[in-house]
Amino acid sequence: MFWWLYRSPYRVEDSSKPWPIILWLQGGPGASGVGIGNFEEVGPLDTSLKPRNSTWLLKADLLFVDNPVGTGYSFVEDRKLFVKTDDEAATDLTTLLIKLFNNDEKLQKSPLYIVAESYGGKFAVTLGLHALKAIEDKKLKLTLGGVALGDSWISPEDFVFSWGPLLKDLSRLDDNGLEKSNSIAERIKKQLEDGKFVEATNSWGELENVISASSNNVDFYNLLVDAGSDSVTIAASELGLLQEISMKRYSKYLTFRRTRFSTPGGDDDIDTLLNGVIKKKLKIIPENVTWGGQSNDVFDYLQGDFMKPRIDEVDQLLAKGVNVTVYNGQVDLICATKGTEAWLRKLKLVQTYLSIGSTIVGS
């Protein structure tokens, strides 16, 4: 499993406020944190290898991991080693943390914050629980500072039910489109209740196709714009492969921006960068390993877990006193704020708080 650790040059030594380390987990599943999170979002350099003024290194050390195995630079020589569940991915990540932290006393002094986006949120909460168990068993020497869930795919059911009403309110769907959307969402709910998780994943892909067709191709990563402006999506649409692209192409909006404002194969193209200059500089990536922003194989192997909720895991973290931060982008559709608010209301802690509030009001 490939990892990349940046030790911040801005680090401040203060025993009363230990300098934190952030573990960044990308989504997908199968999206590369070493590539996308690092060079396109929060790392010290952008895809042109120019300094990023907003890098999170200003506030913390940064640890990027290509997770699960098969993602980015994390390669497998035996296909049997691909993980099939979030728990298996958490086991691998916990093993990595043990190797990193147990042999580095300086790292042990830094509280670890697990920060994730999209499907990475499911990895984050399962890892959080696995890490806590390893800490309790004296196998892992670190302090878990907290978990941050950004636009995280914690409750797929709540998200698919949010799409139709949200787009109808924005006049992107008509009554017919809303009816089709809600009908498939109801089917997904039934499949999840019946434990038909792969079927639910397939229905999710069908729903995305219906939403795209009924909304004039709304962008699932920015509902204010239309998708399909980049050459890859246009070609996929003409070939009838839009569902495949939609299901497996993570960070579509970032990719669209990249292909719009840069030249594929140019100096600021991330594929060229990771398979060229960076790979040569690292000197440890086998020649036969090609970096990719999104691994279709990883996605396929996790189809049985893709639509499973992780609300209970969030509840368990909260019950153990872990600080959990939830934040959401207001124009994200796939992990819409409306869906996030819905699953947050299902948390035991929130339900208890609301029941106490209603009791006080009614008394």
C-alpha positions in Angstrom: 0.0 0.0 0.0 1.5 3.3 -1.1 1.6 6.3 1.3 3.0 9.8 1.1 3.8 11.8 4.3 4.5 15.5 4.3 6.1 16.9 7.5 5.0 20.5 7.6 7.7 23.2 7.6 5.2 25.4 9.5 5.1 23.0 12.4 4.9 24.7 15.8 6.1 22.9 18.9 3.6 23.5 21.7 3.0 20.8 24.4 -0.3 22.4 25.2 -1.5 22.2 21.6 0.2 19.3 19.8 0.8 19.7 16.1 -1.8 17.5 14.3 -1.4 15.1 11.4 -4.2 14.7 8.8 -4.8 11.4 7.1 -6.6 12.2 3.8 -8.9 9.5 2.4 -10.2 9.9 -1.1 -13.5 8.4 -2.3 -14.5 6.5 -5.4 -14.1 3.8 -4.1 -10.8 3.5 -6.0 -9.9 7.2 -6.3 -6.3 8.1 -5.6 -5.6 10.4 -2.6 -1.9 10.6 -3.5 -2.9 12.1 -6.8 -6.3 13.9 -6.5 -6.3 14.9 -2.8 -2.6 15.7 -2.9 -2.1 17.5 -6.2 -5.6 18.8 -7.0 -6.9 19.7 -3.6 -4.9 20.2 -0.4 -1.3 19.2 -0.9 1.6 21.7 -1.1 1.9 21.6 -4.9 -0.6 21.7 -7.8 -0.5 19.6 -11.0 1.9 22.2 -12.5 4.2 21.6 -9.4 3.6 25.2 -8.4 3.1 26.0 -4.6 -0.5 26.0 -3.4 -1.1 29.0 -1.1 -4.1 27.2 0.5 -2.3 23.9 1.3 -3.4 22.3 4.6 0.3 21.9 5.4 -0.1 25.4 6.9 -2.0 23.8 9.8 -0.9 20.1 9.9 1.3 17.3 8.6 -0.4 15.5 5.7 -0.6 11.8 5.1 -2.0 10.6 1.8 -2.7 7.0 1.1 -3.8 5.2 -2.1 -6.6 3.2 -0.5 -7.8 0.4 -0.9 -5.1 -1.7 -2.5 -5.4 -1.5 -6.3 -5.8 2.3 -6.1 -3.3 4.7 -7.7 0.2 3.5 -6.8 -1.0 0.8 -4.4 -0.8 -2.3 -6.7 -1.7 -6.0 -6.2 0.1 -8.9 -7.8 -2.8 -11.3 -7.0 -6.4 -10.2 -7.7 -7.5 -12.2 -4.7 -6.0 -9.4 -2.6 -8.5 -6.8 -3.7 -10.7 -5.9 -0.7 -14.5 -6.6 -0.9 -15.7 -4.7 2.1 -15.0 -1.5 4.0 -13.9 -3.5 7.0 -11.2 -5.2 4.9 -10.0 -1.8 3.8 -9.9 -0.6 7.4 -7.9 -3.6 8.4 -5.2 -2.8 5.8 -5.2 0.9 6.8 -4.8 0.0 10.5 -1.9 -2.2 9.7 -0.3 0.7 7.8 -0.9 3.0 10.8 0.7 0.5 13.1 3.8 0.3 10.9 4.1 4.1 10.6 3.3 5.3 14.1 4.7 2.6 16.3 8.2 3.2 15.0 8.1 7.0 15.1 7.9 8.7 18.5 7.5 12.1 16.9 4.4 11.0 15.0 3.0 9.5 18.2 2.9 13.0 19.7 0.7 14.3 17.0 -3.1 13.6 17.2 -4.4 11.9 14.1 -7.4 13.4 12.3 -9.0 11.2 9.6 -10.4 13.5 6.9 -12.4 12.1 4.0 -14.6 13.0 1.1 -17.3 11.1 -0.7 -16.9 7.3 -0.3 -13.8 8.0 1.7 -16.2 8.9 4.6 -17.2 5.2 4.8 -13.6 4.3 4.9 -13.0 6.9 7.6 -15.6 5.8 10.1 -14.7 2.1 9.7 -11.0 2.9 10.1 -11.8 5.1 13.1 -13.4 2.1 14.9 -10.6 -0.3 13.9 -7.9 2.1 15.0 -9.6 2.7 18.4 -9.8 -1.1 18.9 -6.1 -1.4 18.0 -5.3 1.4 20.5 -7.3 -0.2 23.2 -5.5 -3.5 22.6 -2.1 -1.8 22.8 -1.3 -2.6 19.2 -1.3 0.9 17.9 0.5 3.9 19.4 -1.4 7.0 18.5 -4.1 9.4 19.6 -7.2 9.7 17.5 -8.0 13.4 17.4 -11.2 13.1 15.4 -12.9 12.3 12.1 -14.1 14.8 9.5 -16.6 13.7 6.9 -16.9 16.0 3.8 -19.7 15.3 1.4 -19.5 11.7 2.6 -21.5 8.7 1.2 -22.6 7.6 4.7 -26.2 6.8 3.8 -26.7 6.0 0.1 -30.5 5.5 0.7 -30.9 9.1 2.0 -28.9 10.5 -0.9 -30.8 8.8 -3.7 -34.1 10.0 -2.1 -32.8 13.5 -2.0 -31.9 13.8 -5.7 -35.4 14.0 -7.2 -37.0 16.5 -4.8 -33.9 18.7 -4.8 -33.7 18.8 -8.6 -37.5 19.3 -8.9 -37.2 22.4 -6.6 -34.5 23.7 -8.9 -36.6 23.1 -12.0 -34.1 20.6 -13.3 -36.7 17.8 -13.2 -40.4 17.9 -14.2 -43.1 15.8 -12.6 -42.4 12.9 -14.8 -38.7 12.9 -14.0 -39.4 13.2 -10.3 -41.8 10.2 -10.5 -39.2 8.1 -12.2 -36.5 9.1 -9.7 -38.6 8.4 -6.7 -39.7 5.1 -8.1 -36.1 3.8 -8.5 -35.2 5.2 -5.1 -38.0 3.1 -3.6 -36.7 0.1 -5.4 -33.2 0.7 -4.0 -34.7 1.0 -0.5 -36.4 -2.3 -0.9 -33.2 -4.0 -2.2 -31.3 -2.7 0.8 -33.9 -4.0 3.2 -33.7 -7.4 1.5 -29.9 -7.4 1.6 -29.6 -7.3 -2.2 -26.6 -4.9 -2.1 -25.1 -5.5 -5.6 -28.6 -5.1 -7.1 -28.9 -1.8 -5.2 -25.6 -0.7 -6.7 -26.9 -1.5 -10.1 -30.1 0.4 -9.5 -28.1 3.3 -8.2 -26.3 3.4 -11.6 -29.7 3.2 -13.4 -31.0 6.1 -11.3 -28.0 8.3 -12.2 -28.8 7.6 -15.8 -32.4 8.5 -15.4 -31.4 11.7 -13.6 -29.0 12.7 -16.3 -31.5 12.0 -19.1 -34.4 13.8 -17.3 -32.3 16.9 -16.2 -30.5 17.7 -19.4 -27.3 16.1 -17.9 -27.0 17.9 -14.6 -23.5 17.6 -13.2 -23.5 15.3 -10.1 -20.6 17.3 -8.6 -21.9 20.8 -9.2 -25.7 21.0 -9.7 -25.4 24.6 -11.1 -23.8 23.4 -14.3 -24.4 20.7 -17.0 -22.2 17.6 -17.3 -21.1 16.3 -20.6 -18.9 19.2 -21.7 -15.7 17.2 -21.7 -14.7 15.0 -24.7 -14.6 11.8 -22.6 -18.2 12.2 -21.4 -19.5 13.2 -24.9 -17.8 10.1 -26.4 -19.2 7.9 -23.7 -22.7 9.3 -24.2 -22.5 8.6 -28.0 -21.5 5.0 -27.3 -24.2 4.5 -24.7 -21.6 4.2 -21.9 -22.7 7.2 -19.8 -23.7 5.0 -16.9 -20.3 3.3 -16.8 -18.5 6.7 -16.8 -20.9 8.1 -14.1 -20.5 5.0 -11.8 -16.7 4.7 -12.0 -15.3 8.1 -12.7 -14.7 9.8 -9.4 -14.0 13.5 -9.0 -15.7 14.1 -12.4 -16.0 17.8 -11.8 -12.3 18.2 -11.0 -11.5 16.1 -14.1 -13.8 18.3 -16.2 -12.1 21.5 -14.9 -8.7 19.9 -15.6 -9.5 18.9 -19.2 -11.1 22.3 -19.8 -8.3 24.5 -18.5 -5.3 22.3 -19.3 -4.1 20.2 -22.2 -4.3 16.4 -21.8 -0.7 15.2 -21.8 0.6 18.6 -21.0 2.7 19.7 -18.1 -0.3 20.2 -15.8 -2.1 16.9 -16.7 -2.2 14.8 -13.5 -1.9 11.4 -15.4 1.2 12.6 -17.2 2.6 14.0 -13.9 2.0 10.9 -11.8 3.2 8.5 -14.5 6.2 10.7 -15.5 8.1 13.1 -13.3 6.7 11.8 -9.9 7.1 8.1 -10.7 10.7 8.7 -11.8 11.4 10.7 -8.7 10.0 8.1 -6.3 12.1 5.3 -7.8 10.0 2.6 -6.1 7.0 2.1 -8.4 7.4 -0.9 -10.7 7.6 -0.2 -14.4 4.5 -2.2 -15.0 2.4 -0.2 -12.6 0.4 2.7 -14.2 -1.1 5.3 -11.9 -4.8 6.0 -12.5 -7.1 8.5 -10.8 -9.9 6.0 -10.5 -9.6 2.2 -10.3 -12.5 0.4 -11.9 -11.3 -2.9 -10.4 -11.5 -1.5 -6.9 -15.0 -0.2 -7.5 -16.1 -3.5 -8.9 -14.8 -5.6 -6.0 -16.6 -3.3 -3.5 -20.0 -3.3 -5.3 -21.5 -5.4 -2.5 -20.6 -2.8 0.1 -21.1 0.4 -2.0 -24.7 1.0 -1.0 -24.4 -0.1 2.6 -25.0 2.7 5.2 -22.4 3.6 7.9 -24.7 5.5 10.2 -24.2 3.0 13.0 -20.5 3.4 12.8 -20.8 7.2 13.2 -23.0 6.6 16.2 -20.3 4.2 17.7 -17.6 6.8 17.2 -19.7 9.5 18.9 -20.5 7.0 21.8 -16.8 6.5 22.3 -16.2 10.3 22.6 -14.6 10.8 19.2 -15.1 14.3 17.7 -16.9 13.8 14.4 -17.2 16.8 12.1 -19.6 16.8 9.1 -19.4 19.4 6.4 -21.0 19.6 3.0 -20.7 21.5 -0.3 -24.0 23.2 -1.1 -23.8 22.5 -4.9 -22.9 18.8 -4.6 -25.6 16.6 -5.9 -24.3 13.0 -5.5 -23.8 13.6 -1.7 -26.3 16.4 -1.5 -26.7 18.5 1.7 -30.4 17.5 1.8 -29.3 13.8 2.0 -26.7 14.6 4.6 -29.2 16.3 6.8 -31.5 13.3 6.5 -28.9 10.8 7.8 -27.8 13.1 10.5 -31.3 13.1 11.9 -31.1 9.3 12.2 -28.1 9.5 14.6 -29.0 8.4 18.1 -27.3 11.4 19.6 -29.3 13.8 17.4 -32.5 11.9 18.1 -31.9 12.1 21.9 -31.1 15.8 21.6 -34.3 16.5 19.6 -36.4 14.5 22.0 -35.1 16.4 24.9 -35.7 19.7 23.1 -39.3 18.7 22.3 -39.9 17.6 25.9 -38.7 21.0 27.2 -40.8 22.9 24.7 -43.9 20.8 25.5 -43.5 20.9 29.3 
